[in-house]
Amino acid sequence: DWQEKLHITILNYLQKNNLSFETLAIKDKKDLVEHLFQLGAFKEKNAADYIAKILGLGRATVFKYLKQWRA
């Protein structure tokens, strides 16, 4: 299921970049969201809401990032 794949992708990203989920700075979260965007994670229905929730970001923040990258 796509949510499980998403969690695995996030875990791999954190390990590859020597980051800890608990100590992610806002820039780290934005970089992670961009990484997920590049991988096509936002093609799933409600993915933006789900990703915002698990990363502790506002829904509007995620949509703002997406708007920037889609332009």
Order of alpha helices (4+ residues) and beta strands (2+ residues): alpha-alpha-alpha-alpha
